[in-house]
Amino acid sequence: MLIALSSAVLSADTVETKDGSRLVGTVTKIDGGNVTLLTSYAGEITIKQSDVVSITTDSAVAVRLASGTRTDGKVSTEGGAVKIAGADGVISTSVDKVAAS
């Protein structure tokens, strides 16, 4: 699973995990069952996607879902659903359905 992002390092993307951790940085990719987050405090952190309950991005990112659907938009999580808000509206899915980009 991959989300390729072209957001600046100054953005404040957030990844929340099942154990309640809230990590802030820039999500650089979601691929192979891992979420990669670049932080100013710890460099690059790899998180198991199965441990992620929430992803939020400050800027639009390219996302491809497991179904093959590709869209660009800001990513947020609400009520356990991942929402990608783009030019064509909002797509709602789950974290495990985010595939590659």
LOTORVO-178425 format. One record per residue: residue in three letters; chain; x, z, y of N, C-alpha, C, CB in turn. Coordinates in steps of 0.05 Angstrom, whole numbers, padded with zeros to 5 digits. Glycine has a CB too. Layout:
+-----+----+--------+--------+---------+---------+--------+----------+--------+--------+---------+---------+--------+----------+
!  aa ! ch ! n_east !   n_up ! n_north ! ca_east !  ca_up ! ca_north ! c_east !   c_up ! c_north ! cb_east !  cb_up ! cb_north !
+-----+----+--------+--------+---------+---------+--------+----------+--------+--------+---------+---------+--------+----------+
! Ala !  A !      X !      Z !       Y !       X !      Z !        Y !      X !      Z !       Y !       X !      Z !        Y !
...
+-----+----+--------+--------+---------+---------+--------+----------+--------+--------+---------+---------+--------+----------+
! end
This chain:
+-----+----+--------+--------+---------+---------+--------+----------+--------+--------+---------+---------+--------+----------+
!  aa ! ch ! n_east !   n_up ! n_north ! ca_east !  ca_up ! ca_north ! c_east !   c_up ! c_north ! cb_east !  cb_up ! cb_north !
+-----+----+--------+--------+---------+---------+--------+----------+--------+--------+---------+---------+--------+----------+
! Met !  A !  00017 !  00000 !  -00023 !   00000 !  00000 !    00000 !  00018 !  00000 !   00024 !  -00019 !  00024 !    00000 !
! Leu !  A !  00011 ! -00017 !   00044 !   00028 ! -00019 !    00067 !  00013 ! -00023 !   00092 !   00047 ! -00043 !    00063 !
! Ile !  A !  00020 ! -00007 !   00112 !   00010 ! -00012 !    00139 !  00035 ! -00017 !   00156 !  -00007 !  00014 !    00151 !
! Ala !  A !  00037 ! -00041 !   00166 !   00060 ! -00048 !    00183 !  00052 ! -00043 !   00212 !   00069 ! -00078 !    00179 !
! Leu !  A !  00068 ! -00027 !   00225 !   00060 ! -00019 !    00252 !  00081 ! -00029 !   00272 !   00058 !  00011 !    00253 !
! Ser !  A !  00071 ! -00036 !   00295 !   00088 ! -00044 !    00317 !  00084 ! -00026 !   00341 !   00083 ! -00073 !    00325 !
! Ser !  A !  00081 !  00000 !   00335 !   00076 !  00019 !    00357 !  00103 !  00031 !   00365 !   00057 !  00041 !    00348 !
! Ala !  A !  00104 !  00040 !   00390 !   00129 !  00051 !    00401 !  00134 !  00079 !   00389 !   00127 !  00053 !    00431 !
! Val !  A !  00159 !  00087 !   00388 !   00166 !  00113 !    00377 !  00153 !  00135 !   00393 !   00197 !  00116 !    00377 !
! Leu !  A !  00145 !  00130 !   00418 !   00133 !  00151 !    00435 !  00104 !  00155 !   00428 !   00136 !  00144 !    00464 !
! Ser !  A !  00092 !  00139 !   00411 !   00064 !  00143 !    00404 !  00061 !  00168 !   00388 !   00053 !  00118 !    00388 !
! Ala !  A !  00037 !  00178 !   00386 !   00033 !  00203 !    00371 !  00013 !  00198 !   00348 !   00022 !  00224 !    00390 !
! Asp !  A !  00023 !  00184 !   00328 !   00007 !  00181 !    00304 !  00007 !  00208 !   00289 !   00018 !  00158 !    00286 !
! Thr !  A ! -00014 !  00213 !   00274 !  -00017 !  00238 !    00260 ! -00024 !  00234 !   00231 !  -00037 !  00257 !    00274 !
! Val !  A ! -00011 !  00248 !   00213 !  -00017 !  00248 !    00185 ! -00023 !  00277 !   00177 !   00006 !  00235 !    00167 !
! Glu !  A ! -00046 !  00281 !   00165 !  -00053 !  00308 !    00155 ! -00054 !  00307 !   00125 !  -00081 !  00317 !    00167 !
! Thr !  A ! -00045 !  00328 !   00112 !  -00043 !  00329 !    00083 ! -00062 !  00350 !   00071 !  -00015 !  00335 !    00074 !
! Lys !  A ! -00066 !  00349 !   00045 !  -00084 !  00367 !    00031 ! -00077 !  00396 !   00036 !  -00084 !  00361 !    00002 !
! Asp !  A ! -00052 !  00402 !   00039 !  -00044 !  00431 !    00043 ! -00047 !  00440 !   00071 !  -00015 !  00434 !    00033 !
! Gly !  A ! -00058 !  00423 !   00089 !  -00063 !  00431 !    00117 ! -00040 !  00423 !   00136 !  -00067 !  00460 !    00118 !
! Ser !  A ! -00019 !  00412 !   00126 !   00003 !  00403 !    00144 ! -00007 !  00381 !   00162 !   00028 !  00394 !    00128 !
! Arg !  A !  00002 !  00383 !   00187 !  -00005 !  00362 !    00207 !  00022 !  00352 !   00218 !  -00024 !  00373 !    00231 !
! Leu !  A !  00029 !  00327 !   00211 !   00054 !  00315 !    00218 !  00050 !  00294 !   00240 !   00068 !  00303 !    00193 !
! Val !  A !  00066 !  00295 !   00261 !   00064 !  00278 !    00284 !  00088 !  00260 !   00286 !   00059 !  00294 !    00309 !
! Gly !  A !  00084 !  00235 !   00291 !   00106 !  00216 !    00294 !  00095 !  00188 !   00296 !   00127 !  00218 !    00271 !
! Thr !  A !  00108 !  00169 !   00283 !   00098 !  00141 !    00282 !  00097 !  00133 !   00253 !   00117 !  00122 !    00299 !
! Val !  A !  00073 !  00126 !   00244 !   00070 !  00116 !    00217 !  00082 !  00088 !   00217 !   00039 !  00115 !    00208 !
! Thr !  A !  00103 !  00085 !   00200 !   00117 !  00059 !    00198 !  00107 !  00041 !   00175 !   00146 !  00063 !    00196 !
! Lys !  A !  00097 !  00054 !   00154 !   00086 !  00038 !    00132 !  00071 !  00056 !   00113 !   00107 !  00022 !    00118 !
! Ile !  A !  00053 !  00043 !   00098 !   00040 !  00055 !    00075 !  00045 !  00035 !   00052 !   00009 !  00062 !    00079 !
! Asp !  A !  00060 !  00043 !   00032 !   00068 !  00024 !    00012 !  00076 !  00039 !  -00014 !   00092 !  00006 !    00021 !
! Gly !  A !  00069 !  00028 !  -00036 !   00077 !  00040 !   -00062 !  00067 !  00068 !  -00066 !   00106 !  00039 !   -00064 !
! Gly !  A !  00044 !  00075 !  -00054 !   00033 !  00102 !   -00058 !  00045 !  00122 !  -00039 !   00037 !  00110 !   -00086 !
! Asn !  A !  00060 !  00114 !  -00019 !   00073 !  00132 !    00000 !  00066 !  00124 !   00029 !   00103 !  00132 !   -00004 !
! Val !  A !  00065 !  00144 !   00046 !   00062 !  00140 !    00075 !  00089 !  00147 !   00087 !   00038 !  00157 !    00087 !
! Thr !  A !  00100 !  00130 !   00104 !   00125 !  00135 !    00117 !  00120 !  00141 !   00146 !   00145 !  00112 !    00114 !
! Leu !  A !  00130 !  00164 !   00156 !   00126 !  00173 !    00183 !  00153 !  00177 !   00196 !   00109 !  00199 !    00184 !
! Leu !  A !  00158 !  00165 !   00219 !   00183 !  00168 !    00234 !  00178 !  00190 !   00255 !   00192 !  00142 !    00247 !
! Thr !  A !  00193 !  00211 !   00253 !   00190 !  00234 !    00272 !  00215 !  00237 !   00289 !   00184 !  00260 !    00256 !
! Ser !  A !  00211 !  00250 !   00312 !   00234 !  00256 !    00329 !  00249 !  00281 !   00320 !   00225 !  00259 !    00359 !
! Tyr !  A !  00236 !  00297 !   00304 !   00247 !  00322 !    00295 !  00260 !  00322 !   00268 !   00226 !  00343 !    00296 !
! Ala !  A !  00252 !  00303 !   00250 !   00263 !  00303 !    00223 !  00269 !  00275 !   00213 !   00243 !  00315 !    00204 !
! Gly !  A !  00269 !  00255 !   00231 !   00275 !  00228 !    00223 !  00252 !  00217 !   00206 !   00301 !  00227 !    00206 !
! Glu !  A !  00258 !  00202 !   00186 !   00237 !  00189 !    00169 !  00228 !  00208 !   00147 !   00248 !  00163 !    00157 !
! Ile !  A !  00202 !  00212 !   00145 !   00190 !  00229 !    00125 !  00172 !  00211 !   00107 !   00174 !  00252 !    00138 !
! Thr !  A !  00175 !  00215 !   00081 !   00157 !  00201 !    00061 !  00138 !  00221 !   00049 !   00174 !  00187 !    00039 !
! Ile !  A !  00112 !  00214 !   00051 !   00091 !  00231 !    00041 !  00075 !  00216 !   00019 !   00072 !  00240 !    00064 !
! Lys !  A !  00070 !  00229 !  -00003 !   00053 !  00217 !   -00024 !  00026 !  00210 !  -00012 !   00051 !  00235 !   -00049 !
! Gln !  A !  00017 !  00186 !  -00015 !  -00009 !  00178 !   -00004 ! -00032 !  00194 !  -00017 !  -00014 !  00148 !   -00009 !
! Ser !  A ! -00029 !  00202 !  -00041 !  -00049 !  00218 !   -00055 ! -00052 !  00246 !  -00042 !  -00043 !  00221 !   -00084 !
! Asp !  A ! -00032 !  00255 !  -00027 !  -00034 !  00281 !   -00013 ! -00045 !  00279 !   00015 !  -00006 !  00293 !   -00012 !
! Val !  A ! -00049 !  00254 !   00025 !  -00058 !  00249 !    00052 ! -00089 !  00250 !   00054 !  -00048 !  00222 !    00063 !
! Val !  A ! -00099 !  00266 !   00073 !  -00128 !  00267 !    00077 ! -00136 !  00254 !   00103 !  -00137 !  00296 !    00077 !
! Ser !  A ! -00117 !  00249 !   00121 !  -00124 !  00238 !    00147 ! -00100 !  00223 !   00159 !  -00133 !  00260 !    00166 !
! Ile !  A ! -00105 !  00200 !   00170 !  -00086 !  00184 !    00185 ! -00099 !  00176 !   00211 !  -00075 !  00159 !    00169 !
! Thr !  A ! -00084 !  00180 !   00234 !  -00094 !  00171 !    00260 ! -00071 !  00157 !   00274 !  -00105 !  00195 !    00276 !
! Thr !  A ! -00076 !  00133 !   00286 !  -00055 !  00120 !    00301 ! -00064 !  00117 !   00330 !  -00049 !  00092 !    00289 !
! Asp !  A ! -00044 !  00117 !   00348 !  -00050 !  00114 !    00376 ! -00054 !  00086 !   00385 !  -00027 !  00126 !    00392 !
! Ser !  A ! -00043 !  00067 !   00370 !  -00045 !  00039 !    00377 ! -00054 !  00023 !   00353 !  -00018 !  00028 !    00388 !
! Ala !  A ! -00062 ! -00002 !   00358 !  -00071 ! -00019 !    00337 ! -00049 ! -00025 !   00318 !  -00083 ! -00046 !    00349 !
! Val !  A ! -00056 ! -00027 !   00292 !  -00037 ! -00033 !    00271 ! -00049 ! -00054 !   00253 !  -00029 ! -00007 !    00254 !
! Ala !  A ! -00032 ! -00068 !   00238 !  -00042 ! -00088 !    00218 ! -00047 ! -00073 !   00192 !  -00021 ! -00111 !    00215 !
! Val !  A ! -00071 ! -00077 !   00181 !  -00078 ! -00063 !    00156 ! -00090 ! -00083 !   00137 !  -00099 ! -00041 !    00162 !
! Arg !  A ! -00081 ! -00082 !   00111 !  -00093 ! -00098 !    00090 ! -00104 ! -00078 !   00070 !  -00073 ! -00118 !    00077 !
! Leu !  A ! -00129 ! -00082 !   00063 !  -00143 ! -00065 !    00043 ! -00139 ! -00075 !   00015 !  -00173 ! -00062 !    00050 !
! Ala !  A ! -00145 ! -00059 !  -00005 !  -00142 ! -00066 !   -00033 ! -00158 ! -00091 !  -00040 !  -00150 ! -00043 !   -00051 !
! Ser !  A ! -00180 ! -00096 !  -00025 !  -00197 ! -00120 !   -00030 ! -00184 ! -00145 !  -00020 !  -00224 ! -00116 !   -00018 !
! Gly !  A ! -00163 ! -00143 !  -00004 !  -00150 ! -00166 !    00008 ! -00158 ! -00170 !   00038 !  -00157 ! -00191 !   -00007 !
! Thr !  A ! -00178 ! -00156 !   00047 !  -00186 ! -00158 !    00075 ! -00163 ! -00148 !   00093 !  -00212 ! -00141 !    00080 !
! Arg !  A ! -00157 ! -00164 !   00113 !  -00136 ! -00157 !    00133 ! -00149 ! -00155 !   00160 !  -00113 ! -00178 !    00133 !
! Thr !  A ! -00141 ! -00133 !   00175 !  -00152 ! -00129 !    00202 ! -00131 ! -00115 !   00218 !  -00179 ! -00113 !    00201 !
! Asp !  A ! -00134 ! -00117 !   00244 !  -00117 ! -00103 !    00263 ! -00134 ! -00083 !   00278 !  -00102 ! -00122 !    00283 !
! Gly !  A ! -00125 ! -00058 !   00281 !  -00141 ! -00039 !    00296 ! -00129 ! -00012 !   00296 !  -00169 ! -00038 !    00286 !
! Lys !  A ! -00140 !  00006 !   00312 !  -00132 !  00034 !    00312 ! -00143 !  00048 !   00288 !  -00141 !  00048 !    00338 !
! Val !  A ! -00128 !  00064 !   00275 !  -00136 !  00078 !    00251 ! -00143 !  00107 !   00258 !  -00114 !  00077 !    00229 !
! Ser !  A ! -00166 !  00116 !   00247 !  -00173 !  00144 !    00250 ! -00187 !  00153 !   00224 !  -00192 !  00148 !    00275 !
! Thr !  A ! -00189 !  00179 !   00221 !  -00203 !  00189 !    00197 ! -00224 !  00208 !   00206 !  -00183 !  00203 !    00178 !
! Glu !  A ! -00248 !  00204 !   00195 !  -00271 !  00221 !    00203 ! -00288 !  00226 !   00178 !  -00289 !  00207 !    00224 !
! Gly !  A ! -00291 !  00252 !   00172 !  -00307 !  00259 !    00148 ! -00296 !  00248 !   00122 !  -00335 !  00250 !    00152 !
! Gly !  A ! -00270 !  00246 !   00120 !  -00257 !  00236 !    00096 ! -00256 !  00206 !   00094 !  -00272 !  00246 !    00073 !
! Ala !  A ! -00267 !  00191 !   00114 !  -00267 !  00162 !    00114 ! -00246 !  00152 !   00134 !  -00295 !  00150 !    00120 !
! Val !  A ! -00230 !  00132 !   00125 !  -00211 !  00120 !    00143 ! -00226 !  00098 !   00158 !  -00186 !  00108 !    00128 !
! Lys !  A ! -00224 !  00098 !   00185 !  -00238 !  00079 !    00202 ! -00217 !  00062 !   00216 !  -00257 !  00092 !    00222 !
! Ile !  A ! -00220 !  00036 !   00215 !  -00202 !  00017 !    00229 ! -00219 !  00003 !   00250 !  -00189 ! -00003 !    00209 !
! Ala !  A ! -00214 !  00010 !   00276 !  -00230 ! -00001 !    00298 ! -00215 ! -00025 !   00310 !  -00235 !  00021 !    00320 !
! Gly !  A ! -00226 ! -00049 !   00305 !  -00213 ! -00073 !    00315 ! -00232 ! -00090 !   00332 !  -00202 ! -00090 !    00292 !
! Ala !  A ! -00224 ! -00114 !   00338 !  -00239 ! -00132 !    00355 ! -00267 ! -00139 !   00342 !  -00224 ! -00158 !    00360 !
! Asp !  A ! -00268 ! -00139 !   00316 !  -00293 ! -00147 !    00302 ! -00310 ! -00123 !   00295 !  -00287 ! -00162 !    00277 !
! Gly !  A ! -00304 ! -00099 !   00304 !  -00319 ! -00075 !    00298 ! -00303 ! -00056 !   00282 !  -00344 ! -00083 !    00283 !
! Val !  A ! -00317 ! -00038 !   00269 !  -00303 ! -00016 !    00254 ! -00307 ! -00020 !   00224 !  -00315 !  00012 !    00262 !
! Ile !  A ! -00285 ! -00018 !   00209 !  -00286 ! -00019 !    00180 ! -00281 !  00009 !   00170 !  -00264 ! -00039 !    00168 !
! Ser !  A ! -00297 !  00019 !   00152 !  -00295 !  00046 !    00141 ! -00287 !  00044 !   00112 !  -00321 !  00062 !    00145 !
! Thr !  A ! -00267 !  00059 !   00103 !  -00257 !  00059 !    00076 ! -00245 !  00086 !   00070 !  -00237 !  00035 !    00071 !
! Ser !  A ! -00231 !  00088 !   00047 !  -00217 !  00113 !    00040 ! -00187 !  00108 !   00040 !  -00226 !  00123 !    00012 !
! Val !  A ! -00172 !  00130 !   00042 !  -00143 !  00127 !    00044 ! -00132 !  00111 !   00021 !  -00130 !  00155 !    00045 !
! Asp !  A ! -00142 !  00115 !  -00003 !  -00131 !  00101 !   -00027 ! -00138 !  00072 !  -00027 !  -00142 !  00114 !   -00052 !
! Lys !  A ! -00156 !  00062 !  -00010 !  -00162 !  00033 !   -00009 ! -00145 !  00018 !   00010 !  -00191 !  00030 !   -00001 !
! Val !  A ! -00127 !  00032 !   00025 !  -00108 !  00018 !    00043 ! -00086 !  00008 !   00025 !  -00098 !  00037 !    00065 !
! Ala !  A ! -00081 ! -00018 !   00026 !  -00063 ! -00031 !    00007 ! -00037 ! -00039 !   00020 !  -00075 ! -00054 !   -00006 !
! Ala !  A ! -00036 ! -00062 !   00032 !  -00011 ! -00073 !    00042 ! -00016 ! -00090 !   00067 !   00004 ! -00090 !    00021 !
! Ser !  A !  00005 ! -00097 !   00080 !   00002 ! -00113 !    00105 !  00024 ! -00134 !   00106 !   00002 ! -00096 !    00130 !
+-----+----+--------+--------+---------+---------+--------+----------+--------+--------+---------+---------+--------+----------+
! end
